[in-house]
Amino acid sequence: MATTAKVGDPATICYFNDMYPATVIKITPATITVRKENRDCTSNPNGKTEVFTKRGDGRFVKKGRSSPRLSIGEREFYQNPEI
């Protein structure tokens, strides 16, 4: 994950086996808010927003949960076909 994120950066929401594309839309010192994009990684202005909080180890994880985590720098889509 990039050490410094900025609004507009590509991101990936990472579940255990699946990944969903997103874009950083807001940053505070403790949170990053992203908007989910389309499966083909194109922009979705009406996409759902999710807030991720910075944890002690420096990773960003969905607010109030233990997963998913957020990766900054690339937009990827993958769904495990075996699940």
PyMOL Python script that loads the backbone (N, CA, C, O; Angstrom):
from pymol import cmd

cmd.read_pdbstr("""\
ATOM      1  N   MET A   1       0.845  -1.176   0.000  1.00  0.00           N
ATOM      2  CA  MET A   1       0.000   0.000   0.000  1.00  0.00           C
ATOM      3  C   MET A   1       0.889   1.236   0.000  1.00  0.00           C
ATOM      4  O   MET A   1       1.909   1.287   0.686  1.00  0.00           O
ATOM      5  N   ALA A   2       0.488   2.213  -0.768  1.00  0.00           N
ATOM      6  CA  ALA A   2       1.236   3.463  -0.810  1.00  0.00           C
ATOM      7  C   ALA A   2       1.240   4.095   0.579  1.00  0.00           C
ATOM      8  O   ALA A   2       0.270   3.974   1.327  1.00  0.00           O
ATOM      9  N   THR A   3       2.337   4.771   0.920  1.00  0.00           N
ATOM     10  CA  THR A   3       2.431   5.380   2.240  1.00  0.00           C
ATOM     11  C   THR A   3       1.631   6.668   2.327  1.00  0.00           C
ATOM     12  O   THR A   3       1.205   7.052   3.416  1.00  0.00           O
ATOM     13  N   THR A   4       1.418   7.344   1.204  1.00  0.00           N
ATOM     14  CA  THR A   4       0.657   8.578   1.197  1.00  0.00           C
ATOM     15  C   THR A   4      -0.425   8.492   0.128  1.00  0.00           C
ATOM     16  O   THR A   4      -0.130   8.374  -1.062  1.00  0.00           O
ATOM     17  N   ALA A   5      -1.663   8.553   0.559  1.00  0.00           N
ATOM     18  CA  ALA A   5      -2.783   8.511  -0.384  1.00  0.00           C
ATOM     19  C   ALA A   5      -3.267   9.931  -0.626  1.00  0.00           C
ATOM     20  O   ALA A   5      -3.094  10.810   0.218  1.00  0.00           O
ATOM     21  N   LYS A   6      -3.883  10.148  -1.800  1.00  0.00           N
ATOM     22  CA  LYS A   6      -4.506  11.439  -2.085  1.00  0.00           C
ATOM     23  C   LYS A   6      -5.832  11.194  -2.785  1.00  0.00           C
ATOM     24  O   LYS A   6      -6.048  10.138  -3.380  1.00  0.00           O
ATOM     25  N   VAL A   7      -6.709  12.172  -2.708  1.00  0.00           N
ATOM     26  CA  VAL A   7      -8.013  12.072  -3.351  1.00  0.00           C
ATOM     27  C   VAL A   7      -7.811  11.809  -4.838  1.00  0.00           C
ATOM     28  O   VAL A   7      -7.007  12.470  -5.495  1.00  0.00           O
ATOM     29  N   GLY A   8      -8.551  10.838  -5.355  1.00  0.00           N
ATOM     30  CA  GLY A   8      -8.451  10.454  -6.755  1.00  0.00           C
ATOM     31  C   GLY A   8      -7.587   9.231  -6.995  1.00  0.00           C
ATOM     32  O   GLY A   8      -7.618   8.655  -8.082  1.00  0.00           O
ATOM     33  N   ASP A   9      -6.813   8.825  -5.994  1.00  0.00           N
ATOM     34  CA  ASP A   9      -5.965   7.642  -6.156  1.00  0.00           C
ATOM     35  C   ASP A   9      -6.811   6.384  -6.355  1.00  0.00           C
ATOM     36  O   ASP A   9      -7.897   6.268  -5.788  1.00  0.00           O
ATOM     37  N   PRO A  10      -6.310   5.441  -7.164  1.00  0.00           N
ATOM     38  CA  PRO A  10      -6.986   4.157  -7.293  1.00  0.00           C
ATOM     39  C   PRO A  10      -6.795   3.342  -6.021  1.00  0.00           C
ATOM     40  O   PRO A  10      -5.795   3.495  -5.319  1.00  0.00           O
ATOM     41  N   ALA A  11      -7.758   2.477  -5.731  1.00  0.00           N
ATOM     42  CA  ALA A  11      -7.680   1.634  -4.544  1.00  0.00           C
ATOM     43  C   ALA A  11      -8.366   0.298  -4.825  1.00  0.00           C
ATOM     44  O   ALA A  11      -9.138   0.164  -5.773  1.00  0.00           O
ATOM     45  N   THR A  12      -8.065  -0.679  -3.981  1.00  0.00           N
ATOM     46  CA  THR A  12      -8.706  -1.978  -4.058  1.00  0.00           C
ATOM     47  C   THR A  12      -9.171  -2.367  -2.666  1.00  0.00           C
ATOM     48  O   THR A  12      -8.401  -2.311  -1.708  1.00  0.00           O
ATOM     49  N   ILE A  13     -10.435  -2.761  -2.558  1.00  0.00           N
ATOM     50  CA  ILE A  13     -10.987  -3.270  -1.309  1.00  0.00           C
ATOM     51  C   ILE A  13     -10.743  -4.779  -1.316  1.00  0.00           C
ATOM     52  O   ILE A  13     -11.246  -5.489  -2.187  1.00  0.00           O
ATOM     53  N   CYS A  14      -9.974  -5.263  -0.351  1.00  0.00           N
ATOM     54  CA  CYS A  14      -9.516  -6.651  -0.353  1.00  0.00           C
ATOM     55  C   CYS A  14     -10.198  -7.466   0.752  1.00  0.00           C
ATOM     56  O   CYS A  14      -9.947  -7.263   1.940  1.00  0.00           O
ATOM     57  N   TYR A  15     -11.058  -8.384   0.335  1.00  0.00           N
ATOM     58  CA  TYR A  15     -11.649  -9.359   1.246  1.00  0.00           C
ATOM     59  C   TYR A  15     -10.722 -10.569   1.253  1.00  0.00           C
ATOM     60  O   TYR A  15      -9.639 -10.504   0.672  1.00  0.00           O
ATOM     61  N   PHE A  16     -11.104 -11.651   1.878  1.00  0.00           N
ATOM     62  CA  PHE A  16     -10.227 -12.823   1.970  1.00  0.00           C
ATOM     63  C   PHE A  16      -9.816 -13.332   0.587  1.00  0.00           C
ATOM     64  O   PHE A  16      -8.629 -13.538   0.337  1.00  0.00           O
ATOM     65  N   ASN A  17     -10.770 -13.535  -0.304  1.00  0.00           N
ATOM     66  CA  ASN A  17     -10.467 -14.066  -1.634  1.00  0.00           C
ATOM     67  C   ASN A  17     -10.870 -13.139  -2.765  1.00  0.00           C
ATOM     68  O   ASN A  17     -10.508 -13.385  -3.915  1.00  0.00           O
ATOM     69  N   ASP A  18     -11.594 -12.103  -2.474  1.00  0.00           N
ATOM     70  CA  ASP A  18     -12.145 -11.235  -3.510  1.00  0.00           C
ATOM     71  C   ASP A  18     -11.574  -9.828  -3.396  1.00  0.00           C
ATOM     72  O   ASP A  18     -11.172  -9.387  -2.320  1.00  0.00           O
ATOM     73  N   MET A  19     -11.547  -9.126  -4.545  1.00  0.00           N
ATOM     74  CA  MET A  19     -11.053  -7.751  -4.588  1.00  0.00           C
ATOM     75  C   MET A  19     -12.019  -6.909  -5.417  1.00  0.00           C
ATOM     76  O   MET A  19     -12.532  -7.360  -6.441  1.00  0.00           O
ATOM     77  N   TYR A  20     -12.259  -5.682  -4.961  1.00  0.00           N
ATOM     78  CA  TYR A  20     -13.189  -4.786  -5.636  1.00  0.00           C
ATOM     79  C   TYR A  20     -12.537  -3.426  -5.870  1.00  0.00           C
ATOM     80  O   TYR A  20     -11.901  -2.883  -4.966  1.00  0.00           O
ATOM     81  N   PRO A  21     -12.690  -2.865  -7.082  1.00  0.00           N
ATOM     82  CA  PRO A  21     -12.051  -1.585  -7.407  1.00  0.00           C
ATOM     83  C   PRO A  21     -12.745  -0.410  -6.714  1.00  0.00           C
ATOM     84  O   PRO A  21     -13.958  -0.417  -6.502  1.00  0.00           O
ATOM     85  N   ALA A  22     -11.943   0.595  -6.369  1.00  0.00           N
ATOM     86  CA  ALA A  22     -12.464   1.780  -5.692  1.00  0.00           C
ATOM     87  C   ALA A  22     -11.583   2.981  -6.013  1.00  0.00           C
ATOM     88  O   ALA A  22     -10.511   2.851  -6.603  1.00  0.00           O
ATOM     89  N   THR A  23     -12.068   4.160  -5.607  1.00  0.00           N
ATOM     90  CA  THR A  23     -11.322   5.405  -5.758  1.00  0.00           C
ATOM     91  C   THR A  23     -11.373   6.159  -4.439  1.00  0.00           C
ATOM     92  O   THR A  23     -12.427   6.239  -3.807  1.00  0.00           O
ATOM     93  N   VAL A  24     -10.240   6.712  -4.020  1.00  0.00           N
ATOM     94  CA  VAL A  24     -10.183   7.520  -2.804  1.00  0.00           C
ATOM     95  C   VAL A  24     -10.935   8.826  -3.057  1.00  0.00           C
ATOM     96  O   VAL A  24     -10.643   9.542  -4.015  1.00  0.00           O
ATOM     97  N   ILE A  25     -11.917   9.133  -2.183  1.00  0.00           N
ATOM     98  CA  ILE A  25     -12.694  10.370  -2.360  1.00  0.00           C
ATOM     99  C   ILE A  25     -12.547  11.345  -1.193  1.00  0.00           C
ATOM    100  O   ILE A  25     -12.901  12.517  -1.322  1.00  0.00           O
ATOM    101  N   LYS A  26     -12.021  10.869  -0.042  1.00  0.00           N
ATOM    102  CA  LYS A  26     -11.846  11.762   1.110  1.00  0.00           C
ATOM    103  C   LYS A  26     -10.788  11.163   2.030  1.00  0.00           C
ATOM    104  O   LYS A  26     -10.709   9.948   2.212  1.00  0.00           O
ATOM    105  N   ILE A  27      -9.974  12.055   2.608  1.00  0.00           N
ATOM    106  CA  ILE A  27      -8.922  11.615   3.531  1.00  0.00           C
ATOM    107  C   ILE A  27      -8.923  12.505   4.758  1.00  0.00           C
ATOM    108  O   ILE A  27      -8.996  13.729   4.652  1.00  0.00           O
ATOM    109  N   THR A  28      -8.842  11.877   5.929  1.00  0.00           N
ATOM    110  CA  THR A  28      -8.605  12.588   7.182  1.00  0.00           C
ATOM    111  C   THR A  28      -7.365  11.935   7.800  1.00  0.00           C
ATOM    112  O   THR A  28      -6.892  10.924   7.280  1.00  0.00           O
ATOM    113  N   PRO A  29      -6.828  12.480   8.889  1.00  0.00           N
ATOM    114  CA  PRO A  29      -5.645  11.846   9.485  1.00  0.00           C
ATOM    115  C   PRO A  29      -5.872  10.385   9.905  1.00  0.00           C
ATOM    116  O   PRO A  29      -4.922   9.603   9.933  1.00  0.00           O
ATOM    117  N   ALA A  30      -7.109  10.009  10.230  1.00  0.00           N
ATOM    118  CA  ALA A  30      -7.367   8.652  10.717  1.00  0.00           C
ATOM    119  C   ALA A  30      -8.206   7.793   9.772  1.00  0.00           C
ATOM    120  O   ALA A  30      -8.360   6.596  10.012  1.00  0.00           O
ATOM    121  N   THR A  31      -8.757   8.384   8.691  1.00  0.00           N
ATOM    122  CA  THR A  31      -9.637   7.608   7.814  1.00  0.00           C
ATOM    123  C   THR A  31      -9.378   7.879   6.337  1.00  0.00           C
ATOM    124  O   THR A  31      -8.841   8.918   5.954  1.00  0.00           O
ATOM    125  N   ILE A  32      -9.778   6.909   5.527  1.00  0.00           N
ATOM    126  CA  ILE A  32      -9.828   7.075   4.081  1.00  0.00           C
ATOM    127  C   ILE A  32     -11.211   6.611   3.646  1.00  0.00           C
ATOM    128  O   ILE A  32     -11.639   5.505   3.974  1.00  0.00           O
ATOM    129  N   THR A  33     -11.902   7.467   2.905  1.00  0.00           N
ATOM    130  CA  THR A  33     -13.207   7.107   2.352  1.00  0.00           C
ATOM    131  C   THR A  33     -13.018   6.830   0.873  1.00  0.00           C
ATOM    132  O   THR A  33     -12.383   7.604   0.157  1.00  0.00           O
ATOM    133  N   VAL A  34     -13.588   5.698   0.418  1.00  0.00           N
ATOM    134  CA  VAL A  34     -13.489   5.328  -0.990  1.00  0.00           C
ATOM    135  C   VAL A  34     -14.882   5.129  -1.571  1.00  0.00           C
ATOM    136  O   VAL A  34     -15.853   4.894  -0.852  1.00  0.00           O
ATOM    137  N   ARG A  35     -14.948   5.230  -2.894  1.00  0.00           N
ATOM    138  CA  ARG A  35     -16.186   4.939  -3.634  1.00  0.00           C
ATOM    139  C   ARG A  35     -15.927   3.684  -4.455  1.00  0.00           C
ATOM    140  O   ARG A  35     -14.937   3.605  -5.181  1.00  0.00           O
ATOM    141  N   LYS A  36     -16.821   2.700  -4.338  1.00  0.00           N
ATOM    142  CA  LYS A  36     -16.700   1.485  -5.144  1.00  0.00           C
ATOM    143  C   LYS A  36     -16.948   1.812  -6.605  1.00  0.00           C
ATOM    144  O   LYS A  36     -17.853   2.579  -6.937  1.00  0.00           O
ATOM    145  N   GLU A  37     -16.134   1.221  -7.479  1.00  0.00           N
ATOM    146  CA  GLU A  37     -16.240   1.444  -8.915  1.00  0.00           C
ATOM    147  C   GLU A  37     -16.841   0.208  -9.589  1.00  0.00           C
ATOM    148  O   GLU A  37     -17.128  -0.792  -8.930  1.00  0.00           O
ATOM    149  N   ASN A  38     -17.025   0.288 -10.898  1.00  0.00           N
ATOM    150  CA  ASN A  38     -17.573  -0.829 -11.656  1.00  0.00           C
ATOM    151  C   ASN A  38     -16.576  -1.981 -11.712  1.00  0.00           C
ATOM    152  O   ASN A  38     -15.375  -1.786 -11.523  1.00  0.00           O
ATOM    153  N   ARG A  39     -17.083  -3.174 -11.973  1.00  0.00           N
ATOM    154  CA  ARG A  39     -16.229  -4.368 -12.024  1.00  0.00           C
ATOM    155  C   ARG A  39     -15.118  -4.264 -13.064  1.00  0.00           C
ATOM    156  O   ARG A  39     -14.057  -4.866 -12.900  1.00  0.00           O
ATOM    157  N   ASP A  40     -15.356  -3.502 -14.135  1.00  0.00           N
ATOM    158  CA  ASP A  40     -14.304  -3.333 -15.159  1.00  0.00           C
ATOM    159  C   ASP A  40     -13.356  -2.186 -14.803  1.00  0.00           C
ATOM    160  O   ASP A  40     -12.575  -1.729 -15.638  1.00  0.00           O
ATOM    161  N   CYS A  41     -13.436  -1.732 -13.552  1.00  0.00           N
ATOM    162  CA  CYS A  41     -12.565  -0.696 -12.975  1.00  0.00           C
ATOM    163  C   CYS A  41     -12.821   0.701 -13.533  1.00  0.00           C
ATOM    164  O   CYS A  41     -11.996   1.596 -13.348  1.00  0.00           O
ATOM    165  N   THR A  42     -13.950   0.903 -14.212  1.00  0.00           N
ATOM    166  CA  THR A  42     -14.301   2.237 -14.682  1.00  0.00           C
ATOM    167  C   THR A  42     -15.080   2.968 -13.590  1.00  0.00           C
ATOM    168  O   THR A  42     -15.608   2.351 -12.665  1.00  0.00           O
ATOM    169  N   SER A  43     -15.140   4.277 -13.713  1.00  0.00           N
ATOM    170  CA  SER A  43     -15.777   5.127 -12.712  1.00  0.00           C
ATOM    171  C   SER A  43     -17.266   4.844 -12.567  1.00  0.00           C
ATOM    172  O   SER A  43     -17.966   4.608 -13.552  1.00  0.00           O
ATOM    173  N   ASN A  44     -17.738   4.871 -11.321  1.00  0.00           N
ATOM    174  CA  ASN A  44     -19.160   4.726 -11.008  1.00  0.00           C
ATOM    175  C   ASN A  44     -19.532   5.859 -10.052  1.00  0.00           C
ATOM    176  O   ASN A  44     -19.423   5.695  -8.837  1.00  0.00           O
ATOM    177  N   PRO A  45     -19.973   7.019 -10.584  1.00  0.00           N
ATOM    178  CA  PRO A  45     -20.281   8.166  -9.724  1.00  0.00           C
ATOM    179  C   PRO A  45     -21.329   7.871  -8.648  1.00  0.00           C
ATOM    180  O   PRO A  45     -21.410   8.586  -7.650  1.00  0.00           O
ATOM    181  N   ASN A  46     -22.124   6.827  -8.846  1.00  0.00           N
ATOM    182  CA  ASN A  46     -23.154   6.450  -7.871  1.00  0.00           C
ATOM    183  C   ASN A  46     -22.738   5.268  -7.008  1.00  0.00           C
ATOM    184  O   ASN A  46     -23.570   4.682  -6.316  1.00  0.00           O
ATOM    185  N   GLY A  47     -21.459   4.912  -7.043  1.00  0.00           N
ATOM    186  CA  GLY A  47     -20.979   3.762  -6.277  1.00  0.00           C
ATOM    187  C   GLY A  47     -21.095   3.981  -4.780  1.00  0.00           C
ATOM    188  O   GLY A  47     -21.055   5.112  -4.295  1.00  0.00           O
ATOM    189  N   LYS A  48     -21.238   2.881  -4.058  1.00  0.00           N
ATOM    190  CA  LYS A  48     -21.339   2.899  -2.600  1.00  0.00           C
ATOM    191  C   LYS A  48     -20.028   3.416  -2.001  1.00  0.00           C
ATOM    192  O   LYS A  48     -18.948   3.096  -2.499  1.00  0.00           O
ATOM    193  N   THR A  49     -20.121   4.209  -0.940  1.00  0.00           N
ATOM    194  CA  THR A  49     -18.918   4.681  -0.256  1.00  0.00           C
ATOM    195  C   THR A  49     -18.674   3.840   0.994  1.00  0.00           C
ATOM    196  O   THR A  49     -19.610   3.376   1.644  1.00  0.00           O
ATOM    197  N   GLU A  50     -17.401   3.658   1.310  1.00  0.00           N
ATOM    198  CA  GLU A  50     -17.007   2.922   2.502  1.00  0.00           C
ATOM    199  C   GLU A  50     -15.869   3.672   3.185  1.00  0.00           C
ATOM    200  O   GLU A  50     -15.018   4.267   2.523  1.00  0.00           O
ATOM    201  N   VAL A  51     -15.864   3.637   4.512  1.00  0.00           N
ATOM    202  CA  VAL A  51     -14.851   4.328   5.310  1.00  0.00           C
ATOM    203  C   VAL A  51     -13.914   3.295   5.925  1.00  0.00           C
ATOM    204  O   VAL A  51     -14.354   2.295   6.490  1.00  0.00           O
ATOM    205  N   PHE A  52     -12.615   3.556   5.804  1.00  0.00           N
ATOM    206  CA  PHE A  52     -11.582   2.686   6.357  1.00  0.00           C
ATOM    207  C   PHE A  52     -10.792   3.479   7.390  1.00  0.00           C
ATOM    208  O   PHE A  52     -10.467   4.646   7.172  1.00  0.00           O
ATOM    209  N   THR A  53     -10.482   2.832   8.530  1.00  0.00           N
ATOM    210  CA  THR A  53      -9.733   3.502   9.595  1.00  0.00           C
ATOM    211  C   THR A  53      -8.325   2.937   9.686  1.00  0.00           C
ATOM    212  O   THR A  53      -8.084   1.759   9.424  1.00  0.00           O
ATOM    213  N   LYS A  54      -7.407   3.814  10.065  1.00  0.00           N
ATOM    214  CA  LYS A  54      -6.004   3.413  10.202  1.00  0.00           C
ATOM    215  C   LYS A  54      -5.830   2.646  11.508  1.00  0.00           C
ATOM    216  O   LYS A  54      -6.251   3.102  12.571  1.00  0.00           O
ATOM    217  N   ARG A  55      -5.210   1.486  11.413  1.00  0.00           N
ATOM    218  CA  ARG A  55      -4.970   0.650  12.580  1.00  0.00           C
ATOM    219  C   ARG A  55      -3.543   0.841  13.078  1.00  0.00           C
ATOM    220  O   ARG A  55      -2.727   1.481  12.416  1.00  0.00           O
ATOM    221  N   GLY A  56      -3.255   0.295  14.224  1.00  0.00           N
ATOM    222  CA  GLY A  56      -1.944   0.454  14.849  1.00  0.00           C
ATOM    223  C   GLY A  56      -0.779  -0.009  13.992  1.00  0.00           C
ATOM    224  O   GLY A  56       0.329   0.516  14.105  1.00  0.00           O
ATOM    225  N   ASP A  57      -1.027  -0.995  13.134  1.00  0.00           N
ATOM    226  CA  ASP A  57       0.052  -1.502  12.278  1.00  0.00           C
ATOM    227  C   ASP A  57       0.178  -0.722  10.969  1.00  0.00           C
ATOM    228  O   ASP A  57       0.980  -1.074  10.105  1.00  0.00           O
ATOM    229  N   GLY A  58      -0.637   0.360  10.827  1.00  0.00           N
ATOM    230  CA  GLY A  58      -0.558   1.211   9.645  1.00  0.00           C
ATOM    231  C   GLY A  58      -1.512   0.841   8.526  1.00  0.00           C
ATOM    232  O   GLY A  58      -1.673   1.607   7.575  1.00  0.00           O
ATOM    233  N   ARG A  59      -2.153  -0.327   8.622  1.00  0.00           N
ATOM    234  CA  ARG A  59      -3.101  -0.742   7.583  1.00  0.00           C
ATOM    235  C   ARG A  59      -4.437  -0.028   7.766  1.00  0.00           C
ATOM    236  O   ARG A  59      -4.789   0.389   8.870  1.00  0.00           O
ATOM    237  N   PHE A  60      -5.172   0.106   6.666  1.00  0.00           N
ATOM    238  CA  PHE A  60      -6.518   0.661   6.715  1.00  0.00           C
ATOM    239  C   PHE A  60      -7.512  -0.480   6.559  1.00  0.00           C
ATOM    240  O   PHE A  60      -7.441  -1.262   5.611  1.00  0.00           O
ATOM    241  N   VAL A  61      -8.454  -0.561   7.521  1.00  0.00           N
ATOM    242  CA  VAL A  61      -9.448  -1.628   7.563  1.00  0.00           C
ATOM    243  C   VAL A  61     -10.817  -0.971   7.700  1.00  0.00           C
ATOM    244  O   VAL A  61     -10.943   0.093   8.306  1.00  0.00           O
ATOM    245  N   LYS A  62     -11.850  -1.612   7.133  1.00  0.00           N
ATOM    246  CA  LYS A  62     -13.196  -1.042   7.158  1.00  0.00           C
ATOM    247  C   LYS A  62     -13.597  -0.667   8.583  1.00  0.00           C
ATOM    248  O   LYS A  62     -13.414  -1.446   9.519  1.00  0.00           O
ATOM    249  N   LYS A  63     -14.135   0.512   8.727  1.00  0.00           N
ATOM    250  CA  LYS A  63     -14.502   1.066  10.031  1.00  0.00           C
ATOM    251  C   LYS A  63     -15.431   0.125  10.792  1.00  0.00           C
ATOM    252  O   LYS A  63     -16.462  -0.309  10.277  1.00  0.00           O
ATOM    253  N   GLY A  64     -15.047  -0.177  12.016  1.00  0.00           N
ATOM    254  CA  GLY A  64     -15.863  -1.008  12.883  1.00  0.00           C
ATOM    255  C   GLY A  64     -15.785  -2.500  12.611  1.00  0.00           C
ATOM    256  O   GLY A  64     -16.549  -3.274  13.187  1.00  0.00           O
ATOM    257  N   ARG A  65     -14.867  -2.915  11.734  1.00  0.00           N
ATOM    258  CA  ARG A  65     -14.772  -4.331  11.354  1.00  0.00           C
ATOM    259  C   ARG A  65     -13.321  -4.783  11.404  1.00  0.00           C
ATOM    260  O   ARG A  65     -12.414  -3.975  11.608  1.00  0.00           O
ATOM    261  N   SER A  66     -13.110  -6.077  11.218  1.00  0.00           N
ATOM    262  CA  SER A  66     -11.740  -6.601  11.146  1.00  0.00           C
ATOM    263  C   SER A  66     -11.319  -6.872   9.705  1.00  0.00           C
ATOM    264  O   SER A  66     -10.161  -7.198   9.448  1.00  0.00           O
ATOM    265  N   SER A  67     -12.246  -6.740   8.775  1.00  0.00           N
ATOM    266  CA  SER A  67     -11.961  -6.852   7.342  1.00  0.00           C
ATOM    267  C   SER A  67     -13.107  -6.157   6.613  1.00  0.00           C
ATOM    268  O   SER A  67     -14.165  -5.973   7.214  1.00  0.00           O
ATOM    269  N   PRO A  68     -12.958  -5.776   5.396  1.00  0.00           N
ATOM    270  CA  PRO A  68     -11.817  -5.938   4.516  1.00  0.00           C
ATOM    271  C   PRO A  68     -10.759  -4.868   4.790  1.00  0.00           C
ATOM    272  O   PRO A  68     -10.964  -3.930   5.559  1.00  0.00           O
ATOM    273  N   ARG A  69      -9.628  -5.056   4.125  1.00  0.00           N
ATOM    274  CA  ARG A  69      -8.568  -4.054   4.214  1.00  0.00           C
ATOM    275  C   ARG A  69      -8.538  -3.272   2.904  1.00  0.00           C
ATOM    276  O   ARG A  69      -9.131  -3.685   1.908  1.00  0.00           O
ATOM    277  N   LEU A  70      -7.849  -2.151   2.920  1.00  0.00           N
ATOM    278  CA  LEU A  70      -7.774  -1.284   1.750  1.00  0.00           C
ATOM    279  C   LEU A  70      -6.341  -1.234   1.237  1.00  0.00           C
ATOM    280  O   LEU A  70      -5.400  -1.063   2.013  1.00  0.00           O
ATOM    281  N   SER A  71      -6.183  -1.384  -0.064  1.00  0.00           N
ATOM    282  CA  SER A  71      -4.890  -1.255  -0.719  1.00  0.00           C
ATOM    283  C   SER A  71      -4.955  -0.059  -1.666  1.00  0.00           C
ATOM    284  O   SER A  71      -5.872   0.037  -2.481  1.00  0.00           O
ATOM    285  N   ILE A  72      -3.994   0.844  -1.563  1.00  0.00           N
ATOM    286  CA  ILE A  72      -3.962   2.051  -2.389  1.00  0.00           C
ATOM    287  C   ILE A  72      -2.936   1.883  -3.501  1.00  0.00           C
ATOM    288  O   ILE A  72      -1.860   1.328  -3.278  1.00  0.00           O
ATOM    289  N   GLY A  73      -3.268   2.362  -4.706  1.00  0.00           N
ATOM    290  CA  GLY A  73      -2.295   2.361  -5.793  1.00  0.00           C
ATOM    291  C   GLY A  73      -2.750   1.634  -7.039  1.00  0.00           C
ATOM    292  O   GLY A  73      -2.259   1.923  -8.131  1.00  0.00           O
ATOM    293  N   GLU A  74      -3.676   0.697  -6.905  1.00  0.00           N
ATOM    294  CA  GLU A  74      -4.206  -0.036  -8.054  1.00  0.00           C
ATOM    295  C   GLU A  74      -5.690  -0.289  -7.854  1.00  0.00           C
ATOM    296  O   GLU A  74      -6.171  -0.398  -6.726  1.00  0.00           O
ATOM    297  N   ARG A  75      -6.412  -0.381  -8.972  1.00  0.00           N
ATOM    298  CA  ARG A  75      -7.814  -0.798  -8.958  1.00  0.00           C
ATOM    299  C   ARG A  75      -7.868  -2.198  -9.535  1.00  0.00           C
ATOM    300  O   ARG A  75      -7.484  -2.417 -10.683  1.00  0.00           O
ATOM    301  N   GLU A  76      -8.347  -3.150  -8.737  1.00  0.00           N
ATOM    302  CA  GLU A  76      -8.450  -4.524  -9.225  1.00  0.00           C
ATOM    303  C   GLU A  76      -9.808  -5.110  -8.890  1.00  0.00           C
ATOM    304  O   GLU A  76     -10.426  -4.764  -7.884  1.00  0.00           O
ATOM    305  N   PHE A  77     -10.262  -6.015  -9.766  1.00  0.00           N
ATOM    306  CA  PHE A  77     -11.476  -6.767  -9.513  1.00  0.00           C
ATOM    307  C   PHE A  77     -11.157  -8.246  -9.657  1.00  0.00           C
ATOM    308  O   PHE A  77     -10.573  -8.671 -10.654  1.00  0.00           O
ATOM    309  N   TYR A  78     -11.545  -9.027  -8.654  1.00  0.00           N
ATOM    310  CA  TYR A  78     -11.411 -10.471  -8.730  1.00  0.00           C
ATOM    311  C   TYR A  78     -12.433 -11.085  -7.785  1.00  0.00           C
ATOM    312  O   TYR A  78     -12.568 -10.666  -6.636  1.00  0.00           O
ATOM    313  N   GLN A  79     -13.147 -12.081  -8.285  1.00  0.00           N
ATOM    314  CA  GLN A  79     -14.037 -12.878  -7.441  1.00  0.00           C
ATOM    315  C   GLN A  79     -13.621 -14.326  -7.594  1.00  0.00           C
ATOM    316  O   GLN A  79     -13.547 -14.842  -8.710  1.00  0.00           O
ATOM    317  N   ASN A  80     -13.349 -14.986  -6.476  1.00  0.00           N
ATOM    318  CA  ASN A  80     -12.940 -16.371  -6.491  1.00  0.00           C
ATOM    319  C   ASN A  80     -14.105 -17.224  -7.013  1.00  0.00           C
ATOM    320  O   ASN A  80     -15.176 -17.235  -6.406  1.00  0.00           O
ATOM    321  N   PRO A  81     -13.911 -17.935  -8.127  1.00  0.00           N
ATOM    322  CA  PRO A  81     -15.002 -18.702  -8.712  1.00  0.00           C
ATOM    323  C   PRO A  81     -15.365 -19.951  -7.903  1.00  0.00           C
ATOM    324  O   PRO A  81     -16.399 -20.569  -8.158  1.00  0.00           O
ATOM    325  N   GLU A  82     -14.538 -20.323  -6.947  1.00  0.00           N
ATOM    326  CA  GLU A  82     -14.796 -21.530  -6.173  1.00  0.00           C
ATOM    327  C   GLU A  82     -15.619 -21.289  -4.923  1.00  0.00           C
ATOM    328  O   GLU A  82     -15.953 -22.232  -4.205  1.00  0.00           O
ATOM    329  N   ILE A  83     -15.947 -20.043  -4.660  1.00  0.00           N
ATOM    330  CA  ILE A  83     -16.719 -19.740  -3.437  1.00  0.00           C
ATOM    331  C   ILE A  83     -18.133 -19.344  -3.819  1.00  0.00           C
ATOM    332  O   ILE A  83     -18.949 -19.049  -2.946  1.00  0.00           O
TER     333      ILE A  83
END
""", "prot")
cmd.dss("prot")
cmd.show_as("cartoon", "prot")
cmd.util.cbc("prot")
cmd.orient("prot")
